[in-house]
Amino acid sequence: MFLNRFFKLQELGTNVKQEVIAGATTFITMSYIIIVNPKILEAAGMPFGASMTATILSAFFGTILMGLYARRPFAIAPYMGENAFIAYTVVKVLGYSWQTALGAIFIGGVLFTLITILKIRSWLASAIPENLKIAFAVGIGLFLTFIGLNESGIVKLGVPGAPVHVGNLTDLQVILAIVGFLLISFFLYRKIKGAILIGILSITFVAAIIGVVRLPDNFISMPPDISETFLKLDIVGALSWGFFSVILTVFIMDFVDTMGTLLGVSLKAGLLDERGELPEIEKPMLCDALATVVGALLGTTTTGTYIESAAGIESGGRSGLTAVVTAFLFLLALFFSPLFAIVPPFAYGPALIIVGMLMISPIVNLNLNDFTEFVPSFLIIILMSFTYNIGIGMTAGFVAYPILKIFSGRFKEVHIGMWILFVLSLLFFIFYPY
């Protein structure tokens, strides 16, 4: 069969049915981005409808490229965090236009493409110590769990003295989230195929039956007009010296986010080789770089590999077919966006908690005895969640690692690539527009 040969399903120990379930799971888990990303960008003055179409098309382009070219089970879409940075910091606080911000993202994407083709990104990825790679997986797992707890309402924002607080456990939506968590846990215990997807759809169905979720009047709609954002980027304005800090921040955030997500999710999926490296890592890196370029042209913010890809991987996804399925579901969403939009946070939130829990397991391989390894790993894990930003956690680890090696007289253990990451991370903290 063509699909088996092209995606090497038998070699990877998977099959078409398993990959389709995995692709659908990834899509359902991250489909919130269809509505959430344009909603955030609307705060920057970007038209909601055009942004939604740009979001879907950039996700389709990046994910189909990931599936057919890189042949990896990773999905690509506009990053959460980067979109908020553009909307609330670059536009609202610093006063730049969203067109200039898109120009900066385009420039960053072009730079990514060049350094990926030159294999600089893959060389830097190979320079990262094994303990930090383990920390990426664990940190992303904890971060996913935290996102899931927030999305489902089990944990909510607190007060200045207590930043987070338990949600209202008598609220019907929170109860449904808890039931969803237990349901998916039971399905996993029983080794039911598609446990995560079945759990998400089950809670959505129950919510619709009891009226907690309102069904749309129409399930089919024509794609919103993209002309208001298509090719509206201002590249010349982004090349001004005053915009340097923004370009640097966008560049480094995407650089470390993608690297950490690829390595962390690949570690959990068992895709890393005996040296702890992802074979042909430049291929998925090139996919996210090109998707960022295309996304900026379409009218959306930085795109990259999504941590929610872990949901599909936990459902058995191992090949590029998973990504292809996810990509075509994004394309369908152009016409069925009202249908996909009804999946509530309290339905997919429990899935993120479960996936986060499963991703934390590599922590048993973390070296806890060598503090020059443990402290940077700890910073990565903790700061990813507590700053709600993968990039902050990773750059903190990249700064701490060489410094601790110097203090311990073991600076020769630091790969030259780690020194480059140290400098980039230091520049990130210096120029970040706090």
N, C-alpha and C positions, 0 to 999 in steps of 0.2 A: 504494500500500500504506500502511496506517495507520501502521505503525512508521516508515517512511521520512518521512512527512509530520510526525508528532508530534515525532520526534527530529531532523528535518532532516539525515538521514544523507547525502544527496547533496551538500548545501551544505558539509558538513564533510569530504567526500571519503572516506566510509566506507560500510560496508554491514552488514546484519544478521549475517552469518557472522563478519565481523571483530570486531564488537562482542561477540558471544557468546564468542568465543575470548578476547577481552580481559577480559571479566567473569570468566570461569573462571580466567584467569591471576591476576587480582587476588585472587580468593578463595583459590585454592590457596596463593598466596604469603603470605597473611596469616591462613590458617586456624589457624595455631598459637595464635592468641589465644583460641580456643575452650577450650583446655586450660590455657594458660599464665596467662591473666588470673585465672581462679578459683583456680589453684594459688597465685599470689602473694597473693590476697586471703584465702586460707585461713590464711596466717600472721597475719592480723589477727583471726582467729576467725570469719570468715564461712564458712558452710556451702558446701562445694565444689559440690554438685549445684545448689543454688539459684543460686549465683553463675554457674555455667556457663549455665544457662537465661537469666539476666538479661543475660549477655554477648551471647549469640546474639540475643535479642530486641531489645536496644538497637542492635546492629549492623544488624539487619534494618530497624528503624524509621528510623534515621538515613540508611542507604544508599538505601532505597527513596524516601525523601523527597528525597535528593540527586538521584536519577535522574528522578523524575517532576516535581518542583517546580523545582529548580535546573537540571536537565538537563545535569549535568556528569559526567564519567567518574571521579568520586572515591568512594571507599568510606569509611564512617565506622564506628568501633568504639572500645571503651575504649582509651585511650592507655597504652602501655607507658611507664614512668617515673612518670607520675602515680599509677598503681596501686601501684608500689613505694614512692612517697613516702607514700601513705596507710597502707600496711601496716606499713612498717618505721620510718618517722619519726613520723607522727601517732599511730599506735596503740601500737607497741612502745616507742618512745623517749619520746614526750611523754605517753603513758598515757591518751589519749582513747579512747572506744569507737568501734567502726566505725559505729555508728548515728549518732553525732555527726558523724563524718567525712562520711557520706553527706548529712547536713543541710547541711554546708558546700558540698558539691558542688552540691546542689540550689539553694542561694542563688546560687552562682556562675553556674549555668545560667540562672537567672531574670534576673540582671544582664546576662548576655550577650544574652539575648533582647531586653531593653529597649533596650540601646545599639545592637543591630543594627537593630531596627525604626526607631530614631531616626537611623539611618545614620551613627552616630558611628564605628563600626568601619570602614566602607568609606572614610570621610573620612580616618581615620588611616592606612589602608593606602595611600591615594593620596599621602600625605605622604612616604612612604619613597622615598629616592633610588634611581635605577636600579642603581647599583653594589651597594647593599645587597640589592636583589632578586636580582641575579645571584649574590651571595654565598649567599643562601638556597638556591638551586638547587644550587650547587657543594657547599655544606656538607652538605646533605641527601644528595647523592650520595656524598660521602666517608663520612658517617655510615652510610648503607645498606651500603656496602662493608665497613666495619668490623664491622657487625652480622653480615653474611654470612660474613665470615672467622671470627668467633667461633662462630656457629651451626654452621658446617660443620666446625669443629675444626682448620682450617688455622692459625689463631692461637688461643692460649689464654692464660689468666692466668699471669703469671710469678711472680717473687719481688720483694720490696721494692726491690732494686736495679735490676731490669728488669721493669717492670709487665706487659709482654706478652712472649710467647715463641712461637716456632714450634711448632705442634702435632706430634704423632707421625705423621710422613709414611709410616710403615709400617703404621699402623692402617688396617684395611679400610674403615672409614667415611670416613676422611679421603681415602683413595684414590678412593672413589666420589664424594666431593665434587669432587675435582680433575677426575675424568673428566666429571662433570656440567658443570663450568665449561667445559671444552674442547668438550663436545658442544653446549652452547647457543651457544658462540662460532662453531662450525662451522655450525650451523643458521642463525645470523644472517648469516654470510658468504654462505651459499647463498640468503639471503632467503626462507627457509621460513616460511610463515605459522604463527603459534602456536609459534615456536621456543622461547620460555621455558617455556610450558606443557608442550610435548612433552619438553623436557629434564627437568623436575621429575618428570613421570609415568614417564619412562623409568628414571631412577635409582631411584625408588620400586619399580617393577616388578622391576628387577634385584635390589634389596635383599631383596624378598620371596621371589624365586626361590632365592637363595643362603642365605636364612635369617637375614640380618642384621636384617630387620624381621619381627616376629611378627604374623601376621594375627590379628585378634580372633575370638573364638568366635562372636560374633553381630555382624552388620553393621548390624542394625536394633535400636533401643532406644527406649523411651518417654522423653519429656523429663523430666528430674528436676523434682521439686516446687519451685516458686518461692516458696511461702508463707513460708519462713523469712527471706527478705530483702525481699519485696514490701511496700512502704509501712512499712518498719521504721526509716526515717530519723528522726533527732532534730533538727528544725529549731530548736526553742527552745534546746537546749543549744549549738548552733553559733552562736547570736547573742550569747553571752557575750563580754566584752571579752578574756578570756584566749585566745579562739579567733581573734582578729582576724588574727594573723600567718598562721594556717593558711588562712583564707579569702582573704587577700590573695595568698598564694603560689599557691593553687589557681587563683585568678582570673587572675593574670598569666601563669602557666605555660600555661594553656589559651589565653589571649588571643594570646600570641606564637607558640605552637606551631602553632595553626590558621592564623594569618596567614602565617607563614613557609612552611608546607607548601602552602597554596593558591597562593601566589605562586611558590614554587620549582617545584612540579610543573607549574603552568600555563605557566610560562616555557618549560620543556622541551617541553611539548606544543604550543607555539605558539598558546596560547589568549589571550595578552595582546595588547592593541591597540597602536596606534602610540605611545601615551603610556606604555606599559609597565604598563597597568592591566588587571585582569580585569573585563570588562563584567559588570554586575549582580552584583558580588562579594558584595553583602549577601544574596543568595539562598543560596549555599552556606554562608555564615556563619550564617544563620538555621537552616539544617539542623543544623549541629553544636551550636548553642545549644539547640535544642529536644531534640536527642538526649541532651544532657547532663542536661536536666531529667527526661526520661523514664527515662534510665539510673539516675539517683539514686532515682527512685520504684521502679524494678524491683529495684534492689539491686546496682549496680555503679558503678565510679568514672568520672571525667571521660571523655567520648567526644569524638572529633574526627576530622578528615580524616587518613587514614593515608598515610604516605610510601610504603607498598607499592602504593598506587594507581599509582605510576610504572611498575610492572611491567606493568599492564594497558595503560597509555598507550603504552609501548614496544612492546606487541603490537598496536597499532593502534587502541585505544579512544579515541574522540573525543567521544562523545555520552553522554547520560544512560542510554542503553540498556545501556552497560557496567555502570553502577551497579545497574541493575534486575536484571541477570543475577547480579551478585555478591550482591545482597540476597536473592534467592530461593534461592541456594545456601546462604546462612546459615540461611534458614528450613528447608531440607532437613536441615541439620546437626542440627536439633533431634531428628530421628529416625534420622539416620545418623552421629551423632558418632563411634562407634567406627571407621567407615570413614575419615572425614576425618582422624581422629587418627593414622592410620598413616603419613601423609606425614612422613618424618623430617627433622630439621634439616639433615642433610648432603645432602638432596635440594633443599630450597628455599633453603638458604644460598647455593649458587652462583648462583641466580637473582638474589638481592639484590646479590651482587658485580657481576654483569653490569649490572644496572639502575643501580647506583651509578656504575659506570664511564661509562655513557652519559650520566648526569646531570651529570657533571663538565665536559662539553664547553663549556658557556657561559663557562667561565673565560677563554676567548680574548677575550671582550668586556669583561673587567674592566679598569678604568683603573688601571694599575700605576704611572703617573707622578705622580699626585696623592696624596701620602701622607695627606691629610685624608680621602680616599675609600678608599685602599687598606688603611690600618691597621684601620679598623672592619670592613671586609670580611674581612680576614685573621683577625681575632678571631672573627667569626661562623663562618667555615669551620673553623678549628682547634678552637675550644672546643665546637662541636656534637659532634664526635667524641671529643675528649680528656676531656670531662666526661660523655660518654654521655648528653647532654641537649640537645635542640634549643633549649629555652627559655633555658638558660644562655648559649649562643652568641649568640642573638639579642639578649638584654638587654645583653650585654657590648658588642655593636656599637652598640646604641641609646645607651648611656652614652658611649662613646668618640667617636662622630660629632660631637655638638655641642661637646664639649670641645676637640677638635682644630680645629674651625672657629673657636672663640673664640681659641685660641692663635695661629692663623694670621691673625687679623684679618678673617675672612670669615664672621662670625656671621650676617650678613644672608642668607646662602645657606640657613640652616636654617629649614625650614618650621615654622610654629607647631605643627603636628601632631607633628613630631619632638621638640619640647620636651616635649609631653605624654608621649610614649613614653619620653623621657629620665627624667622624674620617676617614671613608673610603674616603670621598670627599676631606678632608684636605690632606690626603696622595696622592690622585690623583693630586692635584695642586702642591704638593711639589716634587713629583717624575716624573711628566709629562716631557718627553724629548723635551722641547721647541725648 
